[in-house]
Structure formats: structure tokens, C-alpha cells
């Protein structure tokens, strides 16, 4: 892992960032500051094999630290692993995919 990325991979308490996938609630979650604060990425199934990546939210106090990037990567990796198609409603996911142009991502995105 690159130094810059590694430096951003910790929350305010210097804990490593772990993304949890709550399939029942259809969201990816990063617990921040113990579990008081949470960053989330919400998605919805809009077809049998199609998801809409709808919204990413990081609490104000944690913005600008690369936390949303972990959520976006986890969501896109999930789409690829499950062989789903994705609508990118969330502007942040659109930005993430543009800045991290992985061929496997593009194969799974509705243009």
C-alpha cells in the first residue's frame, strides 16, 4: 500500500478502517470513533441482478480523510464479485470510478 493511502486508512482514533457489509439493510458501514459515528453507503436492488448505489454519507468531522473511498471500493468490489450491474446514482461513487478506472468496474456499470 502506498504511504499516502496508508496514512488515510485510519480514523480519528488511529484505528484501522474496516468496512462492514450489512446485506439485510443494504448498506456498507464504517464505524468511527468506537461505534458512535458511522459512515455509510446505501444501495438498493432495482432488479434481480441490478443495484443502485444511491448515497454515501460521512459525518462532517471525518470528511476529507479518504473514508468514503473505502466505502466506494467495497461497494464496487461487491458489484464485481456478485456479477451485478450497478446504477451509480451517488455522485461520490461516480467520482470514485472516474478516479479509479478499473476495467472490471466499467463492465458492471450501466452507462
FIKOLZA-1660 file (N, C-alpha, C; in steps of 0.1 Angstrom, whole numbers, plus 5000, padded with zeros to 4 digits):
% residues 111
   i   px   py   pz ch aa at
   1 5008 4988 5000  A  X  N
   1 5000 5000 5000  A  X CA
   1 5009 5012 5000  A  X  C
   2 5005 5022 4993  A  X  N
   2 5013 5035 4992  A  X CA
   2 5012 5042 5005  A  X  C
   3 5023 5050 5008  A  X  N
   3 5023 5057 5021  A  X CA
   3 5011 5066 5023  A  X  C
   4 5008 5074 5013  A  X  N
   4 4997 5084 5014  A  X CA
   4 4984 5077 5017  A  X  C
   5 4981 5066 5010  A  X  N
   5 4969 5058 5012  A  X CA
   5 4969 5052 5026  A  X  C
   6 4980 5047 5030  A  X  N
   6 4981 5041 5043  A  X CA
   6 4978 5051 5054  A  X  C
   7 4983 5063 5053  A  X  N
   7 4981 5074 5063  A  X CA
   7 4966 5077 5064  A  X  C
   8 4959 5076 5053  A  X  N
   8 4945 5079 5054  A  X CA
   8 4936 5068 5058  A  X  C
   9 4942 5056 5060  A  X  N
   9 4934 5044 5063  A  X CA
   9 4931 5042 5078  A  X  C
  10 4931 5053 5085  A  X  N
  10 4929 5053 5099  A  X CA
  10 4918 5063 5103  A  X  C
  11 4910 5060 5113  A  X  N
  11 4900 5070 5117  A  X CA
  11 4906 5080 5127  A  X  C
  12 4898 5088 5134  A  X  N
  12 4903 5098 5143  A  X CA
  12 4911 5092 5155  A  X  C
  13 4907 5079 5159  A  X  N
  13 4914 5073 5170  A  X CA
  13 4926 5064 5165  A  X  C
  14 4930 5066 5153  A  X  N
  14 4941 5058 5147  A  X CA
  14 4937 5043 5146  A  X  C
  15 4924 5040 5145  A  X  N
  15 4920 5026 5144  A  X CA
  15 4920 5023 5129  A  X  C
  16 4924 5011 5125  A  X  N
  16 4923 5008 5110  A  X CA
  16 4908 5009 5106  A  X  C
  17 4906 5013 5094  A  X  N
  17 4893 5014 5088  A  X CA
  17 4888 5000 5083  A  X  C
  18 4877 4996 5088  A  X  N
  18 4871 4983 5084  A  X CA
  18 4857 4986 5078  A  X  C
  19 4855 4981 5066  A  X  N
  19 4841 4982 5060  A  X CA
  19 4833 4970 5063  A  X  C
  20 4821 4972 5069  A  X  N
  20 4812 4961 5071  A  X CA
  20 4801 4961 5061  A  X  C
  21 4797 4950 5056  A  X  N
  21 4786 4949 5046  A  X CA
  21 4774 4944 5054  A  X  C
  22 4764 4952 5056  A  X  N
  22 4751 4948 5062  A  X CA
  22 4741 4945 5050  A  X  C
  23 4741 4932 5046  A  X  N
  23 4733 4929 5035  A  X CA
  23 4718 4930 5037  A  X  C
  24 4714 4928 5050  A  X  N
  24 4700 4929 5053  A  X CA
  24 4695 4944 5051  A  X  C
  25 4703 4953 5056  A  X  N
  25 4699 4967 5055  A  X CA
  25 4704 4973 5042  A  X  C
  26 4711 4966 5034  A  X  N
  26 4717 4970 5021  A  X CA
  26 4725 4983 5023  A  X  C
  27 4736 4981 5031  A  X  N
  27 4745 4992 5033  A  X CA
  27 4759 4987 5036  A  X  C
  28 4768 4995 5033  A  X  N
  28 4782 4993 5037  A  X CA
  28 4785 5003 5048  A  X  C
  29 4791 4999 5059  A  X  N
  29 4793 5008 5071  A  X CA
  29 4807 5008 5076  A  X  C
  30 4812 5019 5080  A  X  N
  30 4825 5020 5087  A  X CA
  30 4821 5027 5100  A  X  C
  31 4824 5020 5111  A  X  N
  31 4822 5025 5124  A  X CA
  31 4834 5034 5128  A  X  C
  32 4831 5046 5132  A  X  N
  32 4841 5056 5135  A  X CA
  32 4841 5059 5150  A  X  C
  33 4852 5062 5156  A  X  N
  33 4852 5066 5170  A  X CA
  33 4845 5056 5179  A  X  C
  34 4850 5043 5178  A  X  N
  34 4843 5033 5186  A  X CA
  34 4831 5029 5177  A  X  C
  35 4819 5032 5181  A  X  N
  35 4808 5029 5172  A  X CA
  35 4798 5041 5172  A  X  C
  36 4802 5052 5179  A  X  N
  36 4794 5064 5180  A  X CA
  36 4790 5069 5166  A  X  C
  37 4799 5071 5158  A  X  N
  37 4797 5077 5144  A  X CA
  37 4799 5066 5134  A  X  C
  38 4791 5068 5123  A  X  N
  38 4792 5058 5112  A  X CA
  38 4792 5065 5099  A  X  C
  39 4800 5060 5090  A  X  N
  39 4800 5064 5076  A  X CA
  39 4792 5053 5069  A  X  C
  40 4783 5057 5060  A  X  N
  40 4775 5046 5053  A  X CA
  40 4775 5049 5038  A  X  C
  41 4773 5038 5031  A  X  N
  41 4770 5038 5017  A  X CA
  41 4757 5030 5015  A  X  C
  42 4746 5036 5010  A  X  N
  42 4734 5029 5009  A  X CA
  42 4732 5024 4994  A  X  C
  43 4726 5012 4993  A  X  N
  43 4722 5007 4979  A  X CA
  43 4709 5000 4980  A  X  C
  44 4703 4998 4968  A  X  N
  44 4690 4992 4967  A  X CA
  44 4690 4983 4955  A  X  C
  45 4684 4971 4956  A  X  N
  45 4683 4962 4945  A  X CA
  45 4671 4968 4936  A  X  C
  46 4674 4970 4924  A  X  N
  46 4663 4976 4915  A  X CA
  46 4660 4965 4904  A  X  C
  47 4665 4953 4905  A  X  N
  47 4663 4942 4897  A  X CA
  47 4670 4930 4903  A  X  C
  48 4668 4919 4897  A  X  N
  48 4673 4907 4903  A  X CA
  48 4689 4907 4904  A  X  C
  49 4695 4913 4894  A  X  N
  49 4710 4913 4894  A  X CA
  49 4715 4928 4892  A  X  C
  50 4706 4937 4896  A  X  N
  50 4710 4952 4894  A  X CA
  50 4708 4959 4908  A  X  C
  51 4719 4967 4911  A  X  N
  51 4718 4975 4923  A  X CA
  51 4720 4990 4919  A  X  C
  52 4714 4998 4927  A  X  N
  52 4715 5013 4926  A  X CA
  52 4724 5017 4938  A  X  C
  53 4736 5022 4935  A  X  N
  53 4744 5027 4946  A  X CA
  53 4740 5042 4948  A  X  C
  54 4732 5044 4959  A  X  N
  54 4724 5056 4960  A  X CA
  54 4731 5067 4967  A  X  C
  55 4737 5065 4978  A  X  N
  55 4741 5076 4987  A  X CA
  55 4753 5072 4996  A  X  C
  56 4762 5081 4997  A  X  N
  56 4774 5079 5006  A  X CA
  56 4773 5091 5016  A  X  C
  57 4775 5087 5029  A  X  N
  57 4775 5098 5039  A  X CA
  57 4786 5096 5049  A  X  C
  58 4794 5106 5051  A  X  N
  58 4805 5106 5061  A  X CA
  58 4802 5118 5070  A  X  C
  59 4802 5115 5084  A  X  N
  59 4800 5127 5093  A  X CA
  59 4809 5138 5090  A  X  C
  60 4805 5150 5092  A  X  N
  60 4813 5162 5089  A  X CA
  60 4827 5162 5095  A  X  C
  61 4828 5157 5107  A  X  N
  61 4841 5157 5115  A  X CA
  61 4851 5148 5108  A  X  C
  62 4846 5138 5100  A  X  N
  62 4855 5129 5094  A  X CA
  62 4858 5131 5079  A  X  C
  63 4852 5141 5073  A  X  N
  63 4853 5143 5059  A  X CA
  63 4867 5147 5055  A  X  C
  64 4871 5144 5043  A  X  N
  64 4884 5148 5038  A  X CA
  64 4895 5138 5042  A  X  C
  65 4892 5127 5047  A  X  N
  65 4902 5117 5052  A  X CA
  65 4902 5104 5044  A  X  C
  66 4895 5104 5033  A  X  N
  66 4895 5092 5024  A  X CA
  66 4886 5081 5029  A  X  C
  67 4877 5084 5038  A  X  N
  67 4869 5074 5044  A  X CA
  67 4858 5069 5033  A  X  C
  68 4852 5078 5026  A  X  N
  68 4842 5075 5016  A  X CA
  68 4848 5066 5005  A  X  C
  69 4861 5068 5003  A  X  N
  69 4868 5060 4993  A  X CA
  69 4868 5045 4996  A  X  C
  70 4869 5042 5009  A  X  N
  70 4868 5028 5014  A  X CA
  70 4854 5022 5011  A  X  C
  71 4844 5030 5014  A  X  N
  71 4830 5026 5011  A  X CA
  71 4828 5023 4996  A  X  C
  72 4833 5032 4988  A  X  N
  72 4831 5031 4974  A  X CA
  72 4838 5019 4968  A  X  C
  73 4850 5017 4973  A  X  N
  73 4857 5005 4968  A  X CA
  73 4850 4992 4972  A  X  C
  74 4846 4991 4985  A  X  N
  74 4839 4979 4990  A  X CA
  74 4826 4977 4981  A  X  C
  75 4819 4988 4978  A  X  N
  75 4806 4986 4971  A  X CA
  75 4809 4981 4956  A  X  C
  76 4819 4987 4950  A  X  N
  76 4822 4983 4936  A  X CA
  76 4828 4969 4936  A  X  C
  77 4836 4965 4946  A  X  N
  77 4841 4952 4946  A  X CA
  77 4830 4942 4948  A  X  C
  78 4820 4945 4956  A  X  N
  78 4808 4937 4958  A  X CA
  78 4800 4935 4945  A  X  C
  79 4799 4946 4938  A  X  N
  79 4792 4945 4925  A  X CA
  79 4799 4936 4915  A  X  C
  80 4812 4937 4915  A  X  N
  80 4820 4928 4906  A  X CA
  80 4820 4914 4911  A  X  C
  81 4822 4911 4924  A  X  N
  81 4822 4898 4929  A  X CA
  81 4809 4891 4927  A  X  C
  82 4798 4898 4929  A  X  N
  82 4784 4892 4928  A  X CA
  82 4779 4892 4913  A  X  C
  83 4788 4897 4904  A  X  N
  83 4784 4898 4890  A  X CA
  83 4771 4906 4888  A  X  C
  84 4770 4917 4894  A  X  N
  84 4758 4925 4893  A  X CA
  84 4760 4937 4884  A  X  C
  85 4750 4944 4880  A  X  N
  85 4751 4956 4872  A  X CA
  85 4747 4967 4882  A  X  C
  86 4754 4979 4881  A  X  N
  86 4752 4990 4890  A  X CA
  86 4748 5003 4883  A  X  C
  87 4738 5009 4889  A  X  N
  87 4734 5023 4886  A  X CA
  87 4742 5031 4896  A  X  C
  88 4749 5042 4891  A  X  N
  88 4757 5050 4901  A  X CA
  88 4749 5063 4903  A  X  C
  89 4739 5063 4912  A  X  N
  89 4731 5075 4915  A  X CA
  89 4740 5084 4923  A  X  C
  90 4748 5079 4932  A  X  N
  90 4756 5087 4941  A  X CA
  90 4767 5094 4934  A  X  C
  91 4768 5107 4935  A  X  N
  91 4778 5115 4928  A  X CA
  91 4792 5110 4933  A  X  C
  92 4794 5106 4946  A  X  N
  92 4807 5103 4950  A  X CA
  92 4812 5090 4944  A  X  C
  93 4803 5080 4942  A  X  N
  93 4807 5068 4935  A  X CA
  93 4811 5070 4921  A  X  C
  94 4804 5079 4914  A  X  N
  94 4807 5083 4901  A  X CA
  94 4821 5089 4900  A  X  C
  95 4824 5098 4910  A  X  N
  95 4837 5104 4911  A  X CA
  95 4848 5093 4914  A  X  C
  96 4845 5084 4923  A  X  N
  96 4855 5073 4927  A  X CA
  96 4858 5065 4914  A  X  C
  97 4848 5061 4907  A  X  N
  97 4850 5052 4895  A  X CA
  97 4859 5060 4885  A  X  C
  98 4856 5073 4883  A  X  N
  98 4863 5081 4873  A  X CA
  98 4878 5082 4878  A  X  C
  99 4881 5083 4891  A  X  N
  99 4894 5085 4896  A  X CA
  99 4901 5071 4897  A  X  C
 100 4894 5060 4897  A  X  N
 100 4900 5047 4899  A  X CA
 100 4894 5038 4887  A  X  C
 101 4899 5041 4875  A  X  N
 101 4893 5034 4863  A  X CA
 101 4897 5020 4862  A  X  C
 102 4890 5011 4869  A  X  N
 102 4892 4997 4868  A  X CA
 102 4884 4991 4857  A  X  C
 103 4890 4983 4848  A  X  N
 103 4882 4977 4837  A  X CA
 103 4870 4969 4842  A  X  C
 104 4872 4961 4853  A  X  N
 104 4862 4953 4859  A  X CA
 104 4850 4961 4864  A  X  C
 105 4852 4974 4868  A  X  N
 105 4842 4982 4873  A  X CA
 105 4833 4986 4861  A  X  C
 106 4839 4990 4850  A  X  N
 106 4832 4995 4838  A  X CA
 106 4823 4985 4832  A  X  C
 107 4827 4972 4833  A  X  N
 107 4819 4961 4828  A  X CA
 107 4806 4959 4836  A  X  C
 108 4805 4965 4848  A  X  N
 108 4794 4963 4856  A  X CA
 108 4785 4975 4859  A  X  C
 109 4788 4986 4851  A  X  N
 109 4781 4998 4853  A  X CA
 109 4772 5001 4842  A  X  C
 110 4760 5005 4845  A  X  N
 110 4751 5009 4835  A  X CA
 110 4755 5023 4830  A  X  C
 111 4758 5025 4817  A  X  N
 111 4762 5038 4813  A  X CA
 111 4750 5047 4809  A  X  C
% end
